[in-house]
Each structure stands twice: as C-alpha cells, then as structure tokens.
Amino acid sequence: LMSTTNDAVAFSEPLFNRFFREGFGGAADRRVVVRNQLIMLLMHFTGCRVSDALNLWVQDVHYDHFDNEKASVRLYHPENGLAPDGWKSSKGSTNRAAYLREKYALTPRNRMAGTQHVGWKNRVSDHKDLYIKLHWFPSVVGKLFFKLWNEYLYYLADINRRHPYAFVSFDKKTCGSPFTINAFTDSYNKALFRIGESPSKTEGRSPHSHRHAMGRRLERAEVPETIIQKVLHHKSIASQIPYTVPGISRVTTALEKGRLCLEGNEINSNQ
C-alpha cells in the first residue's frame, strides 16, 4: 500500500487566533497563559516541535541584532551544544551535558527516563556551536514573542529553579520543575475545549499540526524549497514533502480554476 498525506494534519489558520487568545488565554493563572502562548508561538510560527521548545534554556533567547524589539531564538543540541556565558568545566569541557552535570547534577533531558524525558530529532545545525537558528514567519511574530518573553522572565524571577530550562511548571506540587510534554499536552487539550473544539490528529488539532501549518504557510507564500528546508531544519528536501504538499482544499480550488479555464477555451474555440 502507498502511504498518503492526510490533508488535515495542518492546524487551521482561521482557527488559530481564537485558539491562541481565548483557548490558551483563558487559563486562570496569567503565568500559565504566557508560558503556553510562548510555546505556541514557537511551534506555529517557527515550526519547532514541542520537544524543541522544552529543551530551550533561558539563555537561548536574545534580542535580534537587526531589530531589538524582536526575539532571536537558538535551539542548542541538548548534550553537545555550547554551554552559555563562556562556561568551562573543571576538566575544560564547554558542552551542555557537562554544564548540567557540574552545576545541577542533571542529565540532559533527551537522556532522561520517565516524564522528564524530552526527545531531540534535529539532525542538522546552523553553527559550529551546534545550535539551530529559528526563523519567524511572518517575522512580526518575533516582536510579540519578545514582549511576552520579557513578561515571562518577570514571573520566572520569583520561582526557585534548579535547572536552566526556560519553561517550567506553575502547579503547586511541581512548581519550578521543567515543564513536561504530558503537562503541555494537557494544557493544549484544555485550550481546545475552551473554544469548543476537541483534540484530533486526523483533523489537524494536535501539537505537531502546527509544524505542518508552518510548512503549508511557507509553501503558499511560494518560498523556495531550499529555504523551507532551512527553516524547518530538514536534512533533505524529501523530508519536507509531507509539510508542503498542497492540501485537498487547495487541490480542489486549483481544479475548479482549471475547469473554468478549460470551459472558456472551449467556448472560444467554438465561436
């Protein structure tokens, strides 16, 4: 059997604004609202995965040198990526695995077991320091992210953290611990329910559907394949096909346009 690409894997663009503002924005705790909205902006407008966002460290977000109102975000390899602030271990190591071990007695999340485990799928990097540069599309979203990020740092300052990870739990029992994929999925589903929707992978209402939405948006904007490959950080052009193939609605529209064109040509030829 040939595999098929499900048209509904991309999150609906018309639904996103309400999902973002009323769904995630409807949480009672403002800290939770801002944290979840930040993660959602990363997923929907840079195409990063949930696991990418949860591997992010506080030091990985800076202002953009070309626009100091916009955020510049780097995703470092969770083990081999360069540790922040020029840090070196007692043995001269400069990677993140050594940093976590010496400063916090922690293992990188991709090596952890249980609920704290967060995978790492990226196979490419943009720099010798082993990080991936995230690209906002549209770029103006980077300004909204940076505004929310500065608010989030204010809330984070009051939290006791024994780790460098940016996104944390605000629940009483686990407050300050790294945010987990299970906890995010729960928040995601609650946000859908708030706007009268339900989780559905086949209908494009799942966390991964936002990466597909990013790919479709780039394809609709006629961004070259090689640029899309760079933005989505795929090792090969072939890897991005499921993210950029036209959906059923676009195929239907194109065929209808073609039918009208064909009928017009036939009428002209009969005159």
C-alpha positions as CSV (number, residue, x, y, z in Angstrom):
1,L,0.0,0.0,0.0
2,M,1.2,3.5,-0.8
3,S,1.2,5.9,2.1
4,T,-0.9,9.0,1.8
5,T,-0.6,12.5,3.3
6,N,-3.6,13.4,5.3
7,D,-4.9,16.9,4.4
8,A,-6.0,17.6,8.0
9,V,-2.5,17.4,9.6
10,A,-2.1,21.2,9.5
11,F,-3.7,23.3,12.1
12,S,-6.4,25.6,10.7
13,E,-5.1,29.1,10.2
14,P,-8.5,30.7,10.6
15,L,-8.9,28.9,14.0
16,F,-5.5,29.8,15.4
17,N,-6.2,33.3,16.5
18,R,-9.1,32.2,18.7
19,F,-7.2,29.2,19.9
20,F,-4.3,31.4,20.9
21,R,-6.2,34.2,22.5
22,E,-9.3,32.5,24.0
23,G,-8.1,28.9,24.3
24,F,-4.7,29.4,25.9
25,G,-5.6,32.9,27.0
26,G,-8.5,31.5,29.0
27,A,-6.3,29.9,31.7
28,A,-6.8,31.4,35.2
29,D,-3.1,31.8,36.0
30,R,-1.5,34.5,33.9
31,R,1.9,32.8,34.3
32,V,0.4,29.7,32.6
33,V,-1.1,31.8,29.9
34,V,2.1,33.5,29.0
35,R,4.2,30.3,29.1
36,N,1.8,28.3,26.9
37,Q,1.4,31.2,24.4
38,L,5.2,31.4,24.1
39,I,5.4,27.7,23.3
40,M,2.6,28.0,20.9
41,L,4.2,30.9,19.0
42,L,7.4,28.9,18.7
43,M,5.5,25.9,17.3
44,H,3.1,27.7,14.9
45,F,5.4,30.5,13.6
46,T,8.9,28.8,13.6
47,G,7.8,25.2,13.0
48,C,9.6,23.9,16.0
49,R,8.4,20.7,17.8
50,V,7.1,20.6,21.4
51,S,10.3,18.8,22.3
52,D,12.4,21.6,20.8
53,A,10.6,24.2,22.9
54,L,11.0,22.2,26.1
55,N,14.8,21.8,25.5
56,L,15.1,25.6,25.4
57,W,17.2,27.3,28.1
58,V,16.6,30.8,29.4
59,Q,19.9,32.0,27.9
60,D,18.9,30.9,24.4
61,V,16.6,33.8,23.8
62,H,18.1,37.2,22.9
63,Y,17.0,40.4,21.2
64,D,17.6,40.4,17.4
65,H,20.6,42.4,16.4
66,F,18.7,43.8,13.4
67,D,15.6,44.7,15.5
68,N,15.9,45.0,19.2
69,E,12.1,44.6,19.6
70,K,12.2,41.1,18.1
71,A,13.4,37.9,19.7
72,S,16.2,35.8,18.3
73,V,15.9,32.2,19.4
74,R,18.6,29.5,19.2
75,L,18.0,25.8,19.9
76,Y,21.2,24.1,21.0
77,H,21.9,20.4,20.9
78,P,20.8,19.2,24.4
79,E,24.1,17.4,25.0
80,N,26.8,18.7,22.7
81,G,25.7,22.3,22.2
82,L,27.9,25.1,23.7
83,A,27.2,25.9,27.3
84,P,26.2,29.6,27.9
85,D,28.3,32.6,29.1
86,G,31.7,31.1,28.1
87,W,31.4,28.4,30.8
88,K,34.0,25.7,31.2
89,S,34.0,22.6,33.4
90,S,36.8,21.7,35.8
91,K,38.1,19.5,33.0
92,G,37.8,22.1,30.3
93,S,34.6,20.8,28.8
94,T,32.3,23.5,27.3
95,N,29.2,21.4,26.3
96,R,25.8,21.4,27.8
97,A,26.0,17.9,29.2
98,A,29.0,18.9,31.3
99,Y,27.3,22.1,32.4
100,L,24.2,20.3,33.6
101,R,26.3,17.7,35.4
102,E,28.6,20.1,37.3
103,K,26.1,22.9,38.1
104,Y,22.9,20.9,38.7
105,A,23.8,17.2,38.9
106,L,21.4,16.7,36.0
107,T,21.4,14.6,32.8
108,P,20.3,16.2,29.5
109,R,16.5,15.7,29.0
110,N,17.0,13.6,25.9
111,R,18.9,11.1,28.1
112,M,16.4,11.1,31.0
113,A,13.7,8.4,31.6
114,G,10.1,9.0,32.7
115,T,8.0,12.1,32.3
116,Q,11.0,14.4,32.3
117,H,12.3,12.8,29.1
118,V,12.2,15.2,26.0
119,G,13.5,13.8,22.7
120,W,15.7,15.5,20.1
121,K,15.0,14.9,16.4
122,N,17.1,17.6,14.8
123,R,20.0,16.2,12.7
124,V,21.4,19.5,11.4
125,S,22.8,22.6,12.9
126,D,23.5,26.2,11.7
127,H,26.7,26.8,13.6
128,K,29.8,25.2,15.0
129,D,28.4,25.8,18.5
130,L,25.7,23.2,17.5
131,Y,22.6,25.4,17.5
132,I,19.7,25.9,15.2
133,K,18.5,29.4,14.5
134,L,14.7,29.7,14.5
135,H,13.1,31.8,11.8
136,W,9.8,33.6,12.4
137,F,7.2,33.6,9.6
138,P,5.8,36.1,9.5
139,S,8.7,37.9,11.1
140,V,6.5,40.3,13.1
141,V,5.5,37.4,15.4
142,G,9.1,37.7,16.8
143,K,8.1,41.0,18.4
144,L,5.0,39.6,20.1
145,F,7.2,36.7,21.4
146,F,9.8,39.0,22.8
147,K,7.1,41.1,24.6
148,L,5.6,38.0,26.2
149,W,9.1,36.6,26.9
150,N,10.0,39.7,29.0
151,E,6.8,39.3,30.9
152,Y,7.5,35.6,31.4
153,L,11.0,36.4,32.8
154,Y,9.3,38.6,35.4
155,Y,7.3,35.6,36.6
156,L,10.2,33.3,36.4
157,A,12.3,35.5,38.7
158,D,10.1,34.5,41.7
159,I,10.4,30.8,41.0
160,N,13.1,28.6,42.6
161,R,14.7,26.7,39.7
162,R,17.5,24.2,39.9
163,H,18.0,23.8,36.2
164,P,18.4,26.2,33.2
165,Y,15.3,25.2,31.3
166,A,13.1,28.1,30.2
167,F,9.6,26.6,30.5
168,V,8.6,25.4,34.0
169,S,5.6,24.1,35.8
170,F,3.5,26.5,37.9
171,D,1.5,23.8,39.7
172,K,1.8,23.8,43.4
173,K,3.3,20.3,43.7
174,T,5.8,20.7,40.9
175,C,6.3,24.4,40.7
176,G,9.7,25.4,39.2
177,S,10.4,22.0,37.7
178,P,10.9,21.7,34.0
179,F,7.6,21.6,32.1
180,T,6.8,18.2,30.7
181,I,5.4,17.1,27.4
182,N,2.4,15.4,29.2
183,A,1.7,18.6,31.1
184,F,1.8,20.7,27.8
185,T,-0.5,18.2,26.0
186,D,-3.0,18.6,28.9
187,S,-2.8,22.4,28.6
188,Y,-3.2,22.1,24.8
189,N,-6.3,20.0,25.1
190,K,-7.9,22.2,27.7
191,A,-7.3,25.2,25.4
192,L,-9.1,23.4,22.6
193,F,-12.0,22.6,24.9
194,R,-12.3,26.3,25.9
195,I,-13.2,27.2,22.3
196,G,-15.5,24.3,21.8
197,E,-13.0,22.1,19.9
198,S,-11.6,18.7,20.7
199,P,-8.1,17.2,20.1
200,S,-7.9,15.3,16.8
201,K,-4.7,14.4,15.0
202,T,-6.7,13.4,11.8
203,E,-8.4,16.8,11.8
204,G,-5.3,18.9,12.4
205,R,-5.8,19.7,16.1
206,S,-2.7,18.3,17.7
207,P,0.6,19.8,18.8
208,H,2.5,18.5,15.7
209,S,-0.1,20.0,13.4
210,H,1.4,23.5,13.9
211,R,4.7,22.4,12.3
212,H,2.7,21.3,9.3
213,A,0.9,24.6,9.4
214,M,4.2,26.4,9.2
215,G,5.3,24.3,6.2
216,R,2.0,24.9,4.4
217,R,2.2,28.7,5.0
218,L,5.7,28.8,3.6
219,E,4.6,26.8,0.5
220,R,1.6,29.1,-0.1
221,A,3.9,32.1,0.1
222,E,5.9,30.4,-2.7
223,V,9.1,30.3,-0.6
224,P,11.7,28.3,-2.4
225,E,12.1,24.6,-1.4
226,T,15.7,25.1,-0.3
227,I,14.7,28.0,2.1
228,I,11.8,25.9,3.5
229,Q,14.3,23.1,4.1
230,K,16.5,25.6,6.1
231,V,13.6,26.9,8.1
232,L,12.2,23.5,9.0
233,H,15.8,22.2,9.5
234,H,15.3,19.1,7.4
235,K,18.3,17.1,6.4
236,S,17.0,16.6,2.8
237,I,14.4,18.2,0.5
238,A,12.4,14.9,0.5
239,S,11.9,15.2,4.3
240,Q,9.7,18.3,3.9
241,I,7.3,16.9,1.3
242,P,4.6,16.0,4.0
243,Y,4.8,19.5,5.3
244,T,4.5,21.4,2.0
245,V,2.3,19.2,-0.3
246,P,-0.9,21.1,-1.2
247,G,-3.9,20.1,0.8
248,I,-7.2,18.9,-0.5
249,S,-8.9,22.3,-0.4
250,R,-6.1,23.8,-2.5
251,V,-6.2,21.0,-5.0
252,T,-10.0,21.4,-5.3
253,T,-9.6,25.1,-5.9
254,A,-6.9,24.6,-8.5
255,L,-9.0,22.0,-10.3
256,E,-12.1,24.3,-10.3
257,K,-10.0,27.1,-11.7
258,G,-8.7,24.8,-14.3
259,R,-12.2,23.7,-15.2
260,L,-13.3,27.3,-15.7
261,C,-10.2,28.0,-17.9
262,L,-10.9,24.8,-19.9
263,E,-14.6,25.8,-20.5
264,G,-13.5,29.3,-21.5
265,N,-11.1,27.9,-24.1
266,E,-13.7,25.5,-25.5
267,I,-16.3,28.3,-25.8
268,N,-13.7,30.5,-27.6
269,S,-12.7,27.6,-30.0
270,N,-16.4,27.1,-30.9
271,Q,-17.0,30.7,-31.8
